[in-house]
Amino acid sequence: MKSILHGIKVLDLTRIIAGPLSTQTLADMGATVYKIEKPGEGDDSRRMGPFMRDGGVTAEINPVASQESATFMAYNRGKHSVTVDIATEEGATLIRQLAMHCDIVIENYKAGGLKKYGLDYDSLCKVKPDLIYCSITGFGQTGPYAARPAYDFILQGMAGPMSTCGQPDGVSGATPMRTSIPMTDITTGLYATIAMLGALYHRRETGEGQYIDTSLLDAAVSFNGHLAVGYLMTGKSPTRAGNTNPIAAPADVYPCKDGYLIIAAGNNSQFKSLCQAIGVPQLADDPSFATNSMRIANRGLMQDILLPNILKFTKAELLQKFEAAGVPSGPINNMEEVFADPQTKHRNIQIEVPHSSGVDVKLVRNPLLFSRTPIQHKAPPILGEHTDCVMMEELGLTREQIEGLRARNIV
């Protein structure tokens, strides 16, 4: 096999983050992904900066590259951009025809939004019963919220995560907090990828296609993990705890001479090593801190002793001490520090790939490392870059027919 999904074709009718991340993962594993974009506009994420020009590629030097955004680049690697206006009858017909050449269709329109174009699952599976069709919505295809639009920020609040993030009540700056990473979008995209791979396996065994209903709400509630299950077991909602780990101690962000450090001593042995490393070995012998449960119960008293002793050292000194002692710890890196980190460099997480604009673009590689079918990283496409070749190769259109469609703003 050249790649795991070699020969699989995907019709991508998604925008922004959740769907595009999902299809990018499929593309990285070798699937051919046809990303359908509106002529002249494209995915909304193309207008969400910063842009390539902000990194030194100016419009005067390369006007195409200057339009490519970080958001689009982050979630659309390796796809074929095909510009078609599906709101027109001819455009919708073209996409229905293209769907017949694909194994998977994935979309993130509002529930039922594609039915008027004949691009819903019921319409397509009548003609292609082995089709795998994945829908991503905010709240699912059914229920009282099914018709609502949704964004990651809103779902971080509705699904519970924001109620557990931020400083606790009574502390300065206490307020629910979102993550700056669109966690519900990303989680949903990853779940959708898993679902489509599972459906491909099922089809291989049975020859049957199927419909997948994925939502940001479902994924985000599931992502709460043990916090959600803990509530179901006890009836008590978890509260905000800032950077403190409510189920382990000491596990927090600690100030030192020149910044902050995360320290997470998760068991008795690590706590003893921590105390020895910062010069207070007697603390580990105190009955008040003998077990994790005791350290949680007496967290305030323990912190009063730990804090002034940790403040005696710099980050580098502490990291060296803790590494030698086997105490889990780490810095709070900004992005510059992340990509300068020796381990990040060793793992080759930053990559450069040639872009059709004529410049190499810096991206983050797919985190999956396969020993026999390695990921093939390809740059995100320029808007409409592959329209003509896809129309000719998949649908058999002539160049004259394509130019006629273009003249009517259909492609």
Residue pairs with C-beta under 8 A, 6 or more apart in sequence:
1 372
1 373
2 30
2 373
3 29
3 30
3 373
3 374
3 375
3 376
4 29
4 30
4 370
4 373
5 26
5 29
5 30
5 31
5 200
6 30
8 26
8 30
8 31
8 32
8 103
8 104
8 200
9 31
9 32
9 33
9 34
9 101
9 102
9 103
9 104
10 23
10 26
10 27
10 31
10 32
10 33
10 34
10 102
10 103
10 104
10 105
10 106
11 34
11 36
11 95
11 98
11 99
11 102
11 104
11 105
11 106
12 19
12 20
12 23
12 33
12 34
12 35
12 36
12 79
12 106
13 19
13 36
13 86
13 95
13 105
13 106
13 107
13 108
13 109
13 114
13 119
14 20
14 22
14 23
14 106
14 107
14 108
14 136
15 43
15 44
15 45
15 108
16 43
16 44
16 45
16 71
16 108
16 185
17 45
17 71
17 75
17 152
17 182
17 185
17 186
17 189
18 108
18 136
18 184
18 185
18 186
18 188
18 189
18 192
18 216
19 106
19 107
19 108
19 136
19 189
19 192
20 35
20 43
20 45
20 75
20 76
20 189
21 75
21 185
21 186
21 189
21 190
21 193
22 106
22 134
22 136
22 189
22 190
22 192
22 193
22 196
23 31
23 33
23 35
23 79
23 106
24 33
24 75
24 76
24 77
24 78
24 79
25 189
25 190
25 193
25 366
25 368
26 33
26 104
26 193
26 196
27 33
27 77
27 78
27 79
27 378
28 77
28 78
28 366
28 368
28 375
28 376
28 377
29 368
29 373
29 375
30 373
30 376
31 104
32 80
33 78
33 79
33 80
34 79
34 80
34 82
34 98
34 102
34 386
34 390
34 394
35 43
35 76
35 79
35 80
35 81
35 82
35 381
36 82
36 83
36 84
36 86
36 95
37 43
37 81
37 82
37 83
37 84
37 383
37 384
38 83
38 85
39 83
39 84
39 85
39 384
39 409
39 410
39 411
40 83
40 409
42 72
42 81
42 83
42 383
42 384
43 72
43 76
45 69
45 71
45 72
45 75
45 76
46 67
46 68
46 69
46 71
46 72
46 383
47 69
48 69
48 70
48 71
48 72
49 69
49 70
49 71
50 69
50 70
51 66
51 67
51 68
51 69
51 70
52 65
52 66
52 67
52 68
52 69
52 73
52 357
52 359
52 361
53 59
53 65
53 66
55 362
57 65
57 66
57 357
57 359
58 66
59 66
62 357
62 358
62 359
64 356
64 357
64 358
64 382
65 355
65 357
65 358
65 359
67 383
68 355
68 357
68 361
68 380
68 382
72 380
73 361
73 363
73 380
74 363
74 364
76 380
76 381
77 353
77 363
77 366
77 377
77 378
77 379
77 380
78 376
78 377
78 378
78 379
78 380
79 380
79 381
80 381
80 385
80 386
80 389
80 390
81 381
81 382
81 383
81 384
81 385
81 386
81 387
82 98
82 384
82 386
82 387
82 390
82 391
82 411
83 383
83 384
83 387
83 411
84 91
84 94
84 95
84 387
84 410
84 411
85 91
85 409
85 410
85 411
86 92
86 95
86 117
86 119
87 117
88 410
90 405
90 408
90 410
91 410
91 411
92 117
92 118
92 119
94 391
94 395
94 405
94 410
94 411
95 117
95 119
96 117
96 118
96 119
96 123
96 124
97 395
98 390
98 394
98 395
99 105
99 119
99 124
99 128
99 131
100 127
100 128
101 394
101 395
102 131
103 130
103 131
103 132
103 200
103 203
104 131
104 132
104 133
104 134
104 196
104 199
104 200
105 119
105 121
105 124
105 131
105 132
105 133
105 134
106 133
106 134
106 135
106 136
106 192
106 196
107 114
107 119
107 134
107 135
107 136
108 135
108 136
108 137
109 135
109 137
110 137
110 147
110 149
111 135
111 137
111 139
111 140
111 141
111 142
111 146
111 147
112 120
112 141
114 120
115 122
115 123
118 124
121 131
121 133
121 135
121 211
124 131
124 133
125 131
125 133
125 209
125 211
128 209
129 208
129 209
130 203
130 207
130 208
130 209
131 209
132 196
132 199
132 200
132 203
132 209
132 210
132 212
133 209
133 210
133 211
133 212
134 192
134 195
134 196
134 199
134 211
134 212
134 214
135 141
135 211
135 212
135 213
135 214
136 188
136 189
136 192
136 214
136 215
136 216
137 146
137 150
137 213
137 214
137 215
137 216
138 145
138 148
138 149
138 150
138 151
138 154
138 155
138 215
138 216
138 217
139 145
139 146
139 148
139 150
139 215
139 216
139 217
140 146
140 213
140 215
140 217
140 218
141 213
145 217
150 216
150 217
152 182
152 183
152 184
152 185
152 216
153 178
153 182
155 184
155 216
155 217
155 220
156 162
156 178
156 179
156 183
156 184
156 220
157 163
157 176
157 178
158 217
158 220
159 184
159 216
159 217
159 220
159 221
159 223
159 224
160 220
160 221
160 224
160 227
160 228
161 178
161 179
161 183
161 184
161 220
161 223
161 224
162 176
162 177
162 178
163 176
163 237
163 238
163 239
163 240
164 224
164 227
164 238
164 239
164 240
164 241
165 176
165 177
165 178
165 179
165 240
166 173
166 174
166 175
166 176
166 177
166 240
166 242
167 173
167 174
167 175
167 240
167 242
168 174
168 239
168 240
168 241
168 242
169 239
169 240
171 242
174 240
176 240
177 240
183 220
183 223
184 216
184 219
184 220
184 223
185 216
187 219
187 220
187 222
187 223
188 214
188 215
188 216
188 218
188 219
188 220
191 214
191 218
191 219
191 222
192 212
192 214
195 212
195 214
196 212
199 209
199 210
199 212
202 208
202 210
203 209
203 210
221 228
222 228
227 238
230 236
230 238
231 237
231 238
238 246
243 252
243 253
243 262
244 251
244 252
244 299
245 251
245 252
245 264
246 296
247 296
248 264
248 265
248 266
248 292
248 296
249 265
249 292
249 295
249 296
249 299
249 302
250 263
250 264
250 265
250 271
250 274
250 295
250 299
250 302
250 303
250 306
251 263
251 264
251 265
251 266
252 262
252 263
252 303
253 260
253 261
253 262
253 332
254 260
254 261
254 262
254 263
254 306
254 307
254 310
255 307
255 310
255 311
256 310
256 311
256 313
256 314
256 315
256 318
257 311
257 312
257 313
257 314
257 315
258 314
258 315
259 315
259 331
259 332
260 315
260 331
260 332
261 310
261 315
261 318
261 319
261 329
261 330
261 331
261 332
262 329
262 330
262 331
262 332
263 274
263 310
263 322
263 327
263 328
263 329
264 328
264 329
265 271
265 273
265 274
265 327
265 328
266 292
266 328
267 292
268 284
268 290
268 291
268 292
269 326
270 326
270 327
270 328
271 284
271 289
271 295
272 281
272 284
273 325
273 326
273 327
274 322
274 325
274 327
275 281
275 282
275 283
275 284
276 284
276 325
277 318
277 321
277 322
277 324
277 325
277 327
278 306
278 309
278 310
278 312
278 313
278 318
278 321
279 309
279 312
280 305
280 306
280 309
283 289
283 302
283 305
283 306
287 294
288 294
288 298
288 301
288 302
289 295
289 298
289 302
295 302
310 318
313 321
315 331
318 329
319 329
319 330
319 331
321 327
322 328
322 329
323 329
331 337
333 341
338 344
339 345
339 349
339 350
344 350
348 365
349 364
349 365
349 367
350 362
350 363
350 364
350 365
351 362
351 363
351 364
351 365
351 377
352 360
352 361
352 362
352 363
353 360
353 361
353 363
353 377
353 378
353 379
354 360
354 379
355 361
355 379
355 380
355 382
356 379
356 381
356 382
356 385
357 382
361 379
361 380
363 377
363 379
365 375
365 377
366 375
366 377
368 375
369 375
384 411
387 402
387 411
388 399
388 402
391 397
391 401
391 402
391 405
391 411
392 398
392 399
392 402
397 405
402 411
405 411
